[in-house]
Amino acid sequence: MRELCQLPMRVRRMAGVKSRLTQDEVKRLQDLLGGRQFSLLYKASVHGYNASIFHAKCDAQGPTVAIAYNGSGYIFGGFTRQSYVSSGEYINDEKAFLFRLKGKEGVLSPLKIPVKTASGAIYDYSASGPNFGGGALHLLNQNTAAAATSSNNNYTFNVADLHGNDLGLMECEVYRVEDISSFLESPWRKITWTTEERGKIMEEIRSYKPYLNSVPRIRILVLGPIGAGKSSFFNSVNSVFRGYVTSQAIAGSDNTSVTTQYRTYPVKDGRDGKPLPIIFCDTMGIEEKSGAGLEIDEVSSIIKGHVPDRYQFNPAATLRSDSQGYVKTPSLKDQIHCVAFVIDGCKIEILPEKLEEKLKQLRRKVNQFGIPQLVLLTKVDEICPTLEEDIQCVYKSKAVEKQMRITAEKLGIPLAQIVPVKNYCSELDLSCDVDILLLSAARQLIRLAESYLDNFPFEKPEKEP
């Protein structure tokens, strides 16, 4: 698994048949596909708008991406990790998705629509062209240069957003997606992947003690868009020290934030162990529109220590000094000492502009307080599928490195302050390699918090009586 061939990130074409995609479009499509390259298999204007020809060219080819072009300038389509085999049945694919590459008037505006019901991701019928979700998106409809779309239980979306209600096709192309990511010969960050290293970092965190007597435990505020994995990160770190996968903070995915309260979560060493010197402070997710999700003014109150544990967020009425439970005179131990921004590594390149700006505003607000920050790039195993089998390749993966650089540029944060992590989401058992990534992130948060506490006068230890 470690000795992977390094394939150039480009589009390979058939002899004499040219891809319609421009270089900019190829780059955006590669972003959606996790940096993987793709090879042209079928081009309708050359081979014919015919389902049987499509299957002859594209069956048994592994992962594929189907791309449609209409007269309104939209470029849209769908991706499946599974092979077409003309089975006449639905194909289960939890990684399938629909997408828009270009929108109105040909403006690059990537949109990704994940499959909702994996068991109905692809309808694989010999007399049907690329058919996602049994009609959610059907290309080569009735063997013509046309598409048919309908939001359904397999894919839910606004059909106009996908193609501007223009179902006529100027072109349809299908590419094989190379399911092997490019890897560097040597990792660009060094990590020791051993059980001894795992134990060493755990002991370092256990034995850490802030040098200020007034701060027995450091507080880390966890911020990020909804669904990025904020609560899952705490649950994952907590699982490492509990010795088994557990879930204390409410986690999941929805259109709105699953977390509705401000919660402070100490990490315990073992089931009945003492609390470790670290507290994670969980919040509502950040949303694109104003009046929804966590507001910037509330972040200021949290950082200053005014917000009590279990405070119920209300976007219509932010916390004020006369609100019930408001902490009027918080001490340094009640304040935030470090901020962790949790970002979905698969979505950073297609962040909505308003959400990106909101994250930048939050960064500026945190900077005003002089609070150090670390970005946790989650879902790295989805950025680079090979990491599902071998997370040790995370710092060799060019796809992960690229997403980290995009994150640095978009948020205006140094690359040294970005670390990749994989949360425990579907696993039932712990993995040493996953633990090491999580523990390394937690250790770095502690180190950053320590640098913040250096700004305060040293307190001499109290003399024993």
Residue, then its C-alpha position, 0 to 999 in steps of 0.5 A: m500500500r505504501e509503494l504507490c505509483q505517482l500519476p500526474m494530475r491531468v486528463r488523459r484523452m483517447a487517440g483523436v478525441k479531445s476533452r471539452l474541459t478547459q484547464d480551469e475546469v479540469k482543476r475544479l473537477q479534480d478538486l471535487l474528485g479529491g485531486r485524482q486524474f481521469s481518462l476520457l472513455y466516451k464522448a457523445s458527439v463522437h460516439g453517439y447519444n446512445a445508451s448501448i454505446f455508453h455501456a460498451k465504452c464505460d462498463a467495467q471501468g471502475p470509478t467514473v464521472a459523467i459530465a453534461y454541457n448545456g446551451s446555457g453554459y452549465i456544466f454538471g454531472g455525477f460521480t460513482r465509485q462503482s463500475y457500470v455492469s449493465s445489471g438492470e439493478y440499483i448499485n449501492d454507492e455511499k460515495a456517489f454525488l451529483f455536481r455542478l461545475k459551471g453555473k449561469e453564463g458559464v461562471l465557475s461555481p462548484l456545487k456538490i450534492p452527496v447521495k442521500t440514499a446510498s442503496g439507490a445511488i446508481y440505476d445500472y440498466s443497459a438501455s439507460g445512459p448514466n442514471f443517478g438515483g433512478g432519475a435524479l439525473h439521467l443523461l442520454n435520456q431516451n437515447t437523445a442529446a437531453a437530460a432528465t432530472s428530478s429531486n428524489n429520495n436518493y438525491t435531494f436538490n434544487v433542479a434549477d441550481l444543477h442546470g438552470n432548467d436547460l435539459g438540452l445537451m451540447e455534449c456528454e462525456v464520461y471519464r474513468v477516475e483513477d482511484i489511486s492518489s498521487f503520493l510523495e516519495s517522502p512525507w513532508r511532515k515526520i510522524t512516528w507511527t508506533t504504539e510507543e509514540r502513541g503512549k508517549i503523547m498520551e503521557e505528555i498530555r496526562s502530565y501537562k500542568p499549566y504553569l499558572n496556578s490560577v488556570p488548572r486546565i486550559r480551555i480550547l474553543v472549537l469552531g467550524p461550519i455545520g457538519a465539519g466534525k467539531s463535536s466528533f473531534f472531542n468525542s474522538v479525543n475522548s475515545v482515545f483516553r477512554g480506551y474505546v470509541t464513545s460519543q458524549a457530545i451530540a454529533g451528526s449531520d443536518n442542514t442546521s447545527v446539531t449542537t444547540q448549546y454551549r458545552t464544556y467537555p473535560v477529557k477524562d483519563g479512563r472511564d473513572g479516571k481523573p479529568l485531564p488538564i484540557i477542556f473542549c468548549d463546543t458551540m453551534g456550527i457556523e452558517e452562511k446566512s446571518g441570523a443562523g448558527l453561531e454569531i460573531d458577537e457570541v464568540s467574543s463573549i465565549i472567549k472572555g468567559h461570559v458564557p455559562d456551560r449549557y447556555q442555549f443559543n438563540p440566533a434571534a437574541t444573542l447573550r447580553s450582560d443582563s441575560q440569565g446565567y451571564v458570567k459578569t466577572p470571569s477569571l482567566k481560568d474561565q476564558i478561552h486559551c486556544v481556538a481550534f477551527v474545524i474544517d471539512g477537507c472535502k469542502i474547503e475549495i467549494l466553501p460558499e463566499k459568505l461562509e468563507e468571509k464569516l470564517k475570516q471575520l471570526r479569525r480576525k476577531v480571535n486575533q484581536f484577543g491574541i488567542p492562538q489558533l489551529v485548523l483541524l482539517t477533517k475527513v482526510d480519508e475522503i480527500c484521499p480514499t487510499l487513506e481509508e486503508d493506510i492513514q500513515c500516508v497522510y503526509k505523503s498524499k498530494a491531495v491532502e497537501k493540496q487541500m491544506r494549502i487551499t485552506a491556508e490561502k482561504l483562511g489566511i493562516p500559516l500552513a504550520q497551523i493546519v493539521p489533518v485529522k480523522n475522527y471516529c465516525s463509523e468505526l467501533d474499535l480504536s486504531c493506533d494510527v488514527d489515535i496518533l493523528l488525534l493526539s498530535a493535534a491535541r498536543q499542538l493545541i496544548r502547546l499553543a495555549e501554553s504560548y498564550l498563557d506566557n503573556f500573563p505574569f508568572e505565579k509562584p507556587e503556594k507554600e505548603p503549610 
